[in-house]
Amino acid sequence: MKKTQRIAALLEAQPTAQGGTLDPRYLGYFHCFNRLEYYDAHDVLEDLWLESRDGNWAFFKGLIQLAGAFVHLQKQALRPDHPKDGRRMHPAARLFKLADAHLAPYSPRHLQLDVDALRQLANALAQSIEDSGFTINPWTPGSAPQLALLENEA
């Protein structure tokens, strides 16, 4: 299945969009992210990011980087002794920091998202990884964050 077909299938599987003002791919990001499907969240939003010509380009990039960081943590948690997956802590921490940098201009809230809270999460996870000497993965399926959009926020 081609990437565009896979994205379309992911969007069809998500719950009905709230309010209809937000792009379905943006909403799809949160749907996939909260199902711990970080790679899919990345791909769904990347589709929107690639065509974005407005002031949301860096915002979407930050969210994509956040999902990418969680891809690294998830893969490391699943196969910590694997030659490649076991070494994913450094790239995860780096992506959390990049995500924070791209999201910072959109604080405190943007497109119904509490950007400040998301930045705090990214920074706390990067700090936790660094404080452990890149040896302790702070992510588990049971502790995975859930992202929620705020109602009636621009």
C-alpha angles and dihedrals in degrees: 000000000000120000093249091052091048091051091049090051091049091051092049090053095054124095119266112289117258116242094345093245098103123074112259089232090058090050089044089058091062093042092054094039093054090050088056089248094133097160090053091046088054093050096046094052093039087062089059094040093055091058096037113120098164135079093286097075096099091039091057090044090055092051091048090052090049091054089046091055089053090049088059094047093047094050092046091050092050096048110017093162096048112115093237105023093048090064099056100105096088094051091045092054091046092051092049089055093047090049090052092051093051094045096046097085090056096057137158096022135345134172090357092305126123094232093179091058091047091050090050089052093049093048094046092051093046090049092048091052093047093045089056091054088250090295104105121066109212092198126094128157089248094052097041112133121244117217120214132186119229119240121246095003124130 
